Amino acid sequence: RLYTSGEFRRRLEQQFEGDYTLRFHLAPPLLARKDAHGHLIKREFGAWVFSAFGILAKLRGLRGTMFDVFGYTAERRMERGLIQSYVSTIDDLLQRLDAERMDLAVQIASVPEHIRGFGHVKEAHLADARARDATLMGQWKSDESDASRGSTSAAA
């Protein structure tokens, strides 16, 4: 979609003169082969993929419907699960938020910002993010139990 807006071509024409060739290195989930580790292998495609990008951009309205063929991939299913998990985490944080734990809540809420890339690159970032999330949520729950113990002893 971003390549088909015209902005990409305008920038290329501003930056390069004469006859140049475009090559895209892509690993389309439905077409790419996998290596021994199960990672998609990128292939080189010529400028003709702009036509394919244009078709895909026009099919954007199918996202999230039963006709979204890319929505059935393991990566897309994982992404939808991450969204649900994030919403649940934010709801939990908001229910127990106070001024003293605001910084920790912001750190927890920002963990997904570090999940980048596609395929095995995203999987590696996701593993790191999950470890960071577990550490921060451990702090959150520890702070919560410390606070409840403090209020119990204060009441006694």
Backbone as JSON, one array per atom type, in Angstrom:
{
  "sequence": "RLYTSGEFRRRLEQQFEGDYTLRFHLAPPLLARKDAHGHLIKREFGAWVFSAFGILAKLRGLRGTMFDVFGYTAERRMERGLIQSYVSTIDDLLQRLDAERMDLAVQIASVPEHIRGFGHVKEAHLADARARDATLMGQWKSDESDASRGSTSAAA",
  "N": [[0.83, -1.19, 0.0], [1.94, 1.24, 0.81], [3.9, 1.56, -1.11], [2.41, 2.0, -3.35], [1.24, 4.47, -3.26], [2.36, 6.53, -4.69], [4.16, 8.31, -3.63], [6.56, 6.98, -3.03], [7.63, 6.44, -5.59], [7.97, 9.08, -6.48], [9.96, 10.0, -4.75], [12.07, 8.29, -5.49], [12.53, 9.17, -8.12], [13.4, 11.74, -7.6], [15.77, 11.23, -6.35], [17.35, 9.59, -8.01], [18.77, 9.48, -11.27], [18.3, 8.92, -14.79], [18.4, 5.61, -16.24], [17.33, 3.22, -14.16], [17.12, 0.23, -12.15], [14.73, -1.53, -10.3], [14.72, -3.71, -7.55], [13.18, -5.99, -5.44], [13.39, -7.59, -2.36], [11.73, -10.09, -1.08], [9.65, -12.13, 1.04], [7.05, -13.58, 0.47], [4.37, -14.8, 2.35], [2.7, -16.85, 1.33], [4.04, -17.83, -0.83], [6.78, -18.18, -0.43], [9.61, -20.31, 0.15], [10.87, -22.36, 2.87], [13.67, -22.33, 5.12], [16.02, -24.61, 6.74], [15.47, -24.06, 9.38], [12.89, -23.32, 9.42], [12.39, -20.75, 8.69], [11.17, -18.23, 6.53], [12.36, -17.87, 3.22], [13.81, -15.24, 1.52], [13.13, -13.93, -1.75], [14.16, -12.53, -4.86], [12.48, -9.96, -6.54], [11.3, -8.23, -9.41], [10.49, -4.91, -10.67], [7.88, -5.32, -11.43], [6.37, -6.12, -9.29], [5.11, -3.93, -8.28], [2.64, -3.82, -9.51], [1.4, -6.04, -8.33], [1.43, -5.13, -5.7], [-0.34, -3.01, -5.95], [-2.74, -4.34, -6.49], [-3.03, -5.77, -4.09], [-3.3, -3.6, -2.34], [-5.78, -2.62, -3.11], [-7.35, -4.65, -2.21], [-7.52, -4.33, 0.45], [-9.78, -3.92, 1.99], [-10.68, -6.43, 2.56], [-9.33, -7.33, 4.74], [-9.27, -9.0, 7.82], [-11.61, -10.31, 7.34], [-13.35, -13.35, 6.35], [-12.29, -13.78, 3.88], [-9.71, -12.96, 3.87], [-6.83, -14.06, 3.0], [-4.24, -13.93, 3.99], [-4.66, -13.63, 6.64], [-4.9, -16.08, 7.8], [-2.43, -17.09, 8.35], [0.13, -18.28, 10.59], [1.6, -16.24, 11.77], [-0.09, -13.98, 11.57], [-2.26, -14.86, 13.12], [-0.98, -15.02, 15.58], [-0.38, -12.32, 15.96], [-2.96, -11.23, 16.25], [-3.65, -12.47, 18.64], [-1.79, -11.25, 20.31], [-2.76, -8.65, 20.36], [-5.19, -8.96, 21.73], [-4.17, -9.85, 24.19], [-2.72, -7.59, 24.95], [-4.73, -5.65, 25.29], [-6.06, -6.8, 27.46], [-4.01, -6.69, 29.39], [-3.67, -3.9, 29.65], [-6.2, -3.19, 30.61], [-6.06, -4.48, 33.11], [-3.91, -3.09, 34.28], [-4.99, -0.49, 34.43], [-7.05, -0.84, 36.26], [-5.7, -1.08, 38.64], [-4.08, 1.05, 38.91], [-2.04, 3.61, 40.26], [-0.6, 6.72, 41.38], [2.01, 6.26, 42.28], [2.86, 4.04, 40.9], [2.84, 4.69, 38.26], [5.02, 5.1, 36.4], [6.03, 2.48, 36.12], [3.77, 1.22, 35.04], [3.65, 2.53, 32.58], [6.02, 1.61, 31.42], [5.39, -1.11, 31.18], [3.19, -0.95, 29.44], [4.48, -0.06, 27.17], [5.97, -2.15, 26.19], [5.18, -3.67, 23.82], [6.08, -1.99, 21.76], [8.58, -2.76, 21.03], [8.42, -4.98, 19.5], [9.15, -5.86, 16.48], [9.51, -6.13, 12.87], [9.34, -8.99, 10.65], [8.33, -12.41, 10.35], [10.88, -14.64, 11.38], [12.46, -12.68, 12.53], [10.65, -11.02, 13.84], [9.72, -12.94, 15.64], [11.97, -13.32, 17.29], [12.19, -10.76, 18.46], [9.75, -10.77, 19.76], [10.12, -12.79, 21.66], [12.05, -11.58, 23.3], [10.52, -9.39, 24.16], [8.49, -10.67, 25.56], [9.94, -11.74, 27.7], [10.81, -9.38, 28.93], [8.32, -8.3, 29.58], [7.41, -10.22, 31.4], [9.21, -9.83, 33.51], [8.66, -7.13, 34.22], [5.92, -7.32, 34.84], [6.13, -9.01, 36.98], [7.34, -7.29, 38.81], [5.23, -5.45, 39.04], [3.19, -7.0, 40.22], [4.51, -7.7, 42.56], [4.87, -5.19, 43.76], [2.2, -4.65, 44.14], [1.41, -6.64, 45.98], [3.07, -5.95, 48.09], [2.0, -3.47, 48.73], [-0.56, -4.22, 49.57], [0.05, -5.71, 51.82], [1.15, -3.74, 53.39], [-1.05, -2.07, 53.84], [-2.64, -3.76, 55.32], [-1.11, -4.2, 57.65], [-1.02, -1.61, 58.54], [-3.64, -1.16, 59.23], [-3.92, -2.8, 61.38]],
  "CA": [[0.0, 0.0, 0.0], [2.8, 2.41, 0.88], [4.61, 1.7, -2.38], [1.49, 2.35, -4.43], [0.67, 5.81, -3.08], [3.01, 7.47, -5.6], [5.23, 9.01, -2.9], [7.8, 6.21, -3.18], [8.15, 6.71, -6.95], [8.42, 10.48, -6.54], [11.26, 10.08, -4.05], [13.07, 7.64, -6.33], [12.83, 10.04, -9.25], [14.17, 12.87, -7.09], [17.07, 10.78, -5.87], [18.12, 8.91, -9.05], [18.58, 9.93, -12.64], [18.58, 7.94, -15.83], [17.74, 4.3, -16.26], [17.67, 2.4, -12.98], [16.32, -0.98, -12.0], [14.29, -1.81, -8.93], [14.66, -5.09, -7.12], [12.61, -6.14, -4.1], [13.69, -8.87, -1.72], [10.52, -10.36, -0.3], [9.32, -13.52, 1.39], [5.6, -13.63, 0.6], [4.04, -15.97, 3.16], [2.05, -17.92, 0.59], [4.89, -18.26, -1.94], [8.18, -18.39, -0.07], [10.05, -21.58, 0.74], [11.45, -22.21, 4.21], [14.99, -22.94, 5.31], [16.05, -25.73, 7.69], [14.96, -23.6, 10.67], [11.49, -22.94, 9.26], [12.3, -19.32, 8.35], [10.89, -17.95, 5.12], [13.53, -17.45, 2.44], [13.48, -14.12, 0.63], [13.44, -14.04, -3.17], [14.26, -11.25, -5.54], [11.41, -9.66, -7.47], [11.51, -7.01, -10.17], [9.55, -3.79, -10.5], [6.52, -5.78, -11.72], [5.61, -6.32, -8.05], [4.26, -2.76, -8.04], [1.28, -4.21, -9.93], [0.86, -6.91, -7.28], [1.18, -4.26, -4.54], [-1.55, -2.26, -6.25], [-3.88, -5.25, -6.3], [-3.15, -6.01, -2.65], [-3.81, -2.37, -1.71], [-7.21, -2.53, -3.39], [-8.02, -5.71, -1.46], [-7.37, -4.01, 1.87], [-11.09, -4.04, 2.62], [-10.91, -7.83, 2.94], [-8.61, -7.64, 5.97], [-10.08, -9.35, 8.97], [-12.79, -11.07, 6.95], [-13.03, -14.73, 6.0], [-11.61, -13.78, 2.59], [-8.34, -12.48, 4.08], [-5.99, -15.27, 2.95], [-3.05, -13.74, 4.83], [-5.11, -13.67, 8.02], [-4.85, -17.45, 8.3], [-1.06, -17.5, 8.64], [0.45, -18.37, 12.02], [2.05, -14.93, 12.23], [-1.26, -13.11, 11.75], [-3.01, -15.34, 14.28], [-0.2, -14.62, 16.74], [-0.56, -10.87, 16.12], [-4.3, -10.99, 16.82], [-3.57, -12.87, 20.04], [-1.03, -10.22, 21.03], [-3.65, -7.51, 20.55], [-6.11, -9.31, 22.82], [-3.38, -9.89, 25.42], [-2.38, -6.21, 25.29], [-5.95, -5.02, 25.81], [-6.27, -7.37, 28.79], [-2.97, -6.13, 30.27], [-3.98, -2.49, 29.89], [-7.35, -3.19, 31.52], [-5.57, -4.86, 34.44], [-3.1, -1.98, 34.8], [-5.87, 0.63, 34.74], [-7.83, -1.15, 37.46], [-4.87, -1.03, 39.83], [-3.12, 2.14, 38.71], [-1.96, 4.74, 41.18], [0.47, 7.65, 41.0], [3.32, 5.7, 42.61], [3.25, 3.0, 39.94], [2.6, 5.18, 36.9], [6.18, 4.84, 35.54], [6.07, 1.05, 35.84], [2.66, 0.95, 34.13], [4.05, 3.03, 31.25], [7.01, 0.65, 30.91], [4.67, -2.33, 30.78], [2.37, -0.62, 28.27], [5.32, 0.2, 26.0], [6.69, -3.36, 25.77], [4.93, -4.04, 22.42], [6.79, -1.13, 20.81], [9.85, -3.4, 20.68], [8.15, -6.14, 18.65], [9.26, -5.33, 15.12], [9.96, -7.03, 11.84], [8.46, -10.02, 10.12], [8.85, -13.77, 10.42], [11.76, -15.01, 12.49], [12.94, -11.45, 13.17], [9.58, -10.66, 14.78], [9.7, -13.96, 16.69], [13.06, -13.02, 18.23], [11.8, -9.58, 19.22], [8.64, -11.17, 20.62], [10.69, -13.53, 22.8], [12.65, -10.57, 24.18], [9.43, -8.6, 24.74], [7.8, -11.5, 26.57], [10.81, -11.81, 28.88], [10.74, -8.06, 29.58], [6.98, -8.2, 30.13], [7.34, -11.08, 32.59], [9.96, -9.14, 34.56], [7.92, -5.95, 34.65], [4.67, -7.74, 35.49], [6.54, -9.52, 38.29], [7.5, -6.09, 39.66], [3.89, -4.9, 39.25], [2.5, -7.85, 41.19], [5.25, -7.59, 43.81], [4.49, -3.89, 44.32], [0.81, -4.76, 44.56], [1.32, -7.44, 47.21], [3.71, -5.14, 49.14], [1.05, -2.42, 49.11], [-1.66, -4.8, 50.33], [0.57, -6.07, 53.14], [1.33, -2.48, 54.13], [-2.35, -1.56, 54.3], [-3.13, -4.68, 56.34], [-0.39, -3.95, 58.9], [-1.38, -0.28, 59.0], [-4.97, -1.25, 59.81], [-3.81, -3.52, 62.64]],
  "C": [[0.88, 1.25, 0.0], [3.57, 2.64, -0.42], [3.7, 2.19, -3.5], [0.92, 3.75, -4.32], [1.24, 6.84, -4.06], [4.17, 8.2, -4.94], [6.57, 8.3, -3.07], [8.44, 6.49, -4.54], [8.69, 8.14, -7.08], [9.79, 10.63, -5.88], [12.37, 9.41, -4.85], [13.5, 8.56, -7.46], [13.62, 11.27, -8.83], [15.61, 12.46, -6.76], [17.95, 10.2, -6.98], [17.77, 9.45, -10.42], [18.81, 8.77, -13.59], [17.8, 6.65, -15.67], [18.2, 3.47, -15.07], [16.7, 1.24, -12.89], [15.97, -1.18, -10.53], [14.25, -3.31, -8.7], [14.13, -5.12, -5.7], [12.96, -7.53, -3.58], [12.58, -9.13, -0.72], [10.39, -11.85, 0.0], [7.81, -13.6, 1.58], [5.17, -14.91, 1.31], [3.42, -17.13, 2.39], [2.93, -18.49, -0.53], [6.3, -18.68, -1.54], [8.43, -19.8, 0.48], [10.65, -21.29, 2.1], [12.82, -22.87, 4.26], [14.89, -24.06, 6.36], [15.48, -25.36, 9.06], [13.49, -23.19, 10.61], [11.3, -21.47, 8.94], [12.03, -19.18, 6.86], [12.14, -17.43, 4.44], [13.1, -16.35, 1.48], [13.91, -14.46, -0.8], [13.49, -12.65, -3.75], [13.13, -11.12, -6.56], [11.73, -8.35, -8.17], [10.42, -5.99, -9.91], [8.11, -4.19, -10.79], [5.71, -5.96, -10.44], [4.79, -5.09, -7.68], [2.82, -3.06, -8.44], [0.63, -5.08, -8.86], [0.55, -6.08, -6.03], [-0.11, -3.47, -4.74], [-2.8, -3.09, -6.05], [-4.1, -5.49, -4.81], [-3.72, -4.78, -1.93], [-5.32, -2.24, -1.93], [-8.02, -3.58, -2.61], [-7.97, -5.48, 0.05], [-8.69, -4.18, 2.63], [-11.41, -5.46, 3.07], [-10.21, -8.21, 4.25], [-9.58, -7.93, 7.11], [-11.36, -10.1, 8.63], [-12.37, -12.5, 6.63], [-12.3, -14.84, 4.66], [-10.17, -13.26, 2.67], [-7.41, -13.7, 4.14], [-4.75, -15.14, 3.82], [-3.4, -13.83, 6.31], [-5.05, -15.06, 8.63], [-3.43, -17.9, 8.65], [-0.82, -17.49, 10.16], [0.87, -17.01, 12.57], [0.87, -13.99, 12.47], [-2.11, -13.54, 12.94], [-2.3, -14.94, 15.57], [-0.39, -13.12, 17.01], [-1.92, -10.54, 16.71], [-4.34, -11.38, 18.29], [-2.84, -11.85, 20.89], [-1.91, -8.99, 21.3], [-4.6, -7.78, 21.72], [-5.38, -9.31, 24.16], [-3.05, -8.47, 25.89], [-3.58, -5.49, 25.9], [-6.22, -5.5, 27.23], [-5.26, -6.8, 29.8], [-3.29, -4.69, 30.63], [-5.18, -2.37, 30.83], [-6.92, -3.49, 32.94], [-4.77, -3.71, 35.07], [-4.0, -0.83, 35.24], [-6.68, 0.4, 36.02], [-7.02, -0.94, 38.74], [-3.84, 0.11, 39.79], [-3.21, 3.18, 39.82], [-0.73, 5.56, 40.8], [1.86, 7.06, 41.24], [3.8, 4.69, 41.57], [3.05, 3.41, 38.49], [3.78, 4.85, 35.96], [6.27, 3.37, 35.16], [4.96, 0.67, 34.87], [3.01, 1.39, 32.71], [5.08, 2.09, 30.63], [6.34, -0.62, 30.41], [3.88, -2.07, 29.5], [3.22, -0.43, 27.01], [6.09, -1.03, 25.51], [6.42, -3.72, 24.31], [5.64, -3.18, 21.39], [8.09, -1.77, 20.32], [9.66, -4.64, 19.82], [8.08, -5.63, 17.22], [9.66, -6.43, 14.15], [8.89, -8.01, 11.4], [9.13, -11.37, 10.32], [9.73, -14.01, 11.63], [12.35, -13.8, 13.2], [11.92, -11.01, 14.22], [9.53, -11.65, 15.94], [10.78, -13.71, 17.74], [12.72, -11.81, 19.08], [10.66, -9.9, 20.18], [9.15, -11.92, 21.85], [11.31, -12.56, 23.8], [11.56, -9.76, 24.9], [8.69, -9.39, 25.82], [8.63, -11.61, 27.84], [10.75, -10.5, 29.65], [9.38, -7.88, 30.26], [6.86, -9.02, 31.41], [8.06, -10.42, 33.77], [9.17, -7.96, 35.12], [6.61, -6.32, 35.36], [4.97, -8.36, 36.85], [6.73, -8.38, 39.28], [6.13, -5.52, 40.03], [3.16, -5.68, 40.33], [3.19, -7.8, 42.55], [4.9, -6.28, 44.52], [3.07, -3.94, 44.87], [0.68, -5.54, 45.87], [2.0, -6.7, 48.37], [2.74, -4.08, 49.65], [-0.09, -3.01, 49.95], [-1.2, -5.24, 51.71], [0.73, -4.83, 54.0], [0.02, -1.96, 54.64], [-2.94, -2.46, 55.37], [-2.45, -4.4, 57.68], [-0.73, -2.57, 59.44], [-2.75, -0.29, 59.7], [-4.9, -1.92, 61.18], [-3.29, -2.57, 63.68]]
}
